Every structure is written in C-alpha cells, then in structure tokens.
C-alpha cells in the first residue's frame, strides 16, 4: 500500500531554499536582535541617569532646613531641569541614530538578498527553460520530418 501523501525531500534543492529564504531571514533576525539590544541598553543607561538625578534631588530636598536652604534648592532645580533637558535631547538623538543605522543595514541586507536570489534563481530558470524547450524542439523536428 503506497502512501498518497509521501513526500520526497530529494526533489527539492535545499541549498537554493537556504540561500533564497533562510539565510536572509536569519541575517535579518540577527540584525533585529542587535538593534533591540542596543536600544534596550540605551534605555537602561537613560533610566539609570534619570534615577540617579532624581535620587540626588531627593537627598538635596531632605537636607533643606530653612528658607535659605529652600531658595538654594529651588535655584538648583533650574540647573537640573536644564541638564535633564539636554540629556533627553541627547538620548533622543541616540535613538534616532540607532534607527537610521538599522534602516541602512536593513536596506543593504535586502539588496544583497535580492541580488543573491536573482543569481540563484537564474540558473534554475535557465535549466527549466532548456528542459521544457528540448521536448518542443524534438516535436518540431519530428513534425517537419513528416
């Protein structure tokens, strides 16, 4: 009894499947993981810096004992706000640079994958064309001979 659903894996060119589909998918996945790691690290650095600043400000506030200390603390708040604004601007610039780098690398990866796929598919297409045109040519010569 033969199985109607028997699947012969020898029929498929796994090297072509690897080069056209799986290798580019793995490369893009690796690129995505690298980007995610860089982005998470940037966020962790920013969170640590903001936390440190907040804790330092709370310590300063806890040390306020009189009106003069409060005045000094509030004047320091302006400087802290300015520093945090600069830090936020720098962090946003870092994220934008990471995104631009990711987009550029993704485009390069896509272009290389398309070129590789075209190179891999072209010989297969040519051999398929030759295989299908050979019987046609044989039929044409047979019909001309009659």
N, C-alpha and C positions, 0 to 999 in steps of 0.2 A: 504494500500500500504506500503510495507516494504522498507526500505532504504538499498540498497545493500552495501552502504558504512558505515553502522552503526558500531561504534567502541565501544566495551565493555571494559571499563578500568578495570573492575573487574577481567579480565583474567590474568592481569599482577601482578607480585609480586613487588610492588613499593619499598618495603624495600630492596629487593635484588638489584634492579636497583640503589637505593640510595647508598648502601654500595659499590657496584662494580664500579659505574661510577661517580655519582655526588659528593659524599663525597671526593674521591681522587682529583677530578677536582677542587673543592673548596679549598682544602688544598694546592694544587699546586698554585692556583691563589693567595691565601693569602701569600704564601712563595715568589712568584714573586713580589707582591706589596711591601712586607717588604724589599726585596733586592733592588728594584728600589728606595724606599725611602732612604735607607742607601747610595746608590750610588749617588743619587742627593744631599743629604746632604754633602757627601764628596766633590763633585764637587763645591758646593756653598762655602764651607769652603776654598777650594783651590783658587777659584776665588777671594774671599774676601782678602785672604792673598796676592795674586799676585797684586791685585788692590791697596791695602794699600802700598805695597812696591813700586809700580810704582809711586803712588802719592807722597810718601816721597822722591823718587829720583827726581821727577819734582820740588818739593819745594827746594830741595838742589841745583838743577841746576839754579833755578830762583835767588838764593842768591849769585851766582858766580859774583864777581865784578872785579876780576883781575886775573893775571896769576897764582898767588899762590893759589887762591880760586879754579881755574880750575884744578890745579895739585891735590889739596886735593880732589876735587870731583871725578876725574878720579881714584885716588887711592881707594876711597870708592867704586867705581863701581866694582872693583875686588872682594871686600868682599861681595858686594850684589850679584854678579854673583855666587860666591861660595855658599852663603846662599840659593839662588834660586835653584841651582842645588841640594843641599841637600833636600830642600823642595820638589822638583819634584820627587826625588828618594823616599822620604817618602810617598808621595801621590800615586805613582805607587805601592808601597808595600801595601798600604791600600786597593787599588782597587783589587790587586791580592788576598789578604786575604779575601775580601768580596766575590770574585768569587769562591774561594776554599770552603768557608763556604756554599755558595749557592749550589755548586755541591754536597757536602757531604749531606746536608739536603735533596736535591732532590733525591739522591740515597736512603737514608733512607726512605723517603716518598714512593718512588717507590717500594722498598722491602716490606714495610708494606702493601701497597695497593695490591700487588701481593699475599701476604700471606692471606690477608683478602678475596680477591676474590676467592682464591682456597678454603678457608674454607666455603664461602658462596655458591659456585657453587657445591661443592662436595655433600652436602645433596640433592640438586635439581637433580643432575645427578643420584644419587643412587635411588631416588624415581622414576625418569623417567625410569630407568632400571628395577626396580621392576614392574612398571605399564605395560611396554611393554613385560616383560618376563612372567607375570601372564597369559595373554591370550594364549601365546605359550604353556605354561605348561598345560593349560586346553585342548588345542587342542591335545597335545601329549597324554594325558591320555585318551581322547576320542578316538583317533585313535588306541591306544593299546587295548582298551576295545573291539573294533570291531573285 
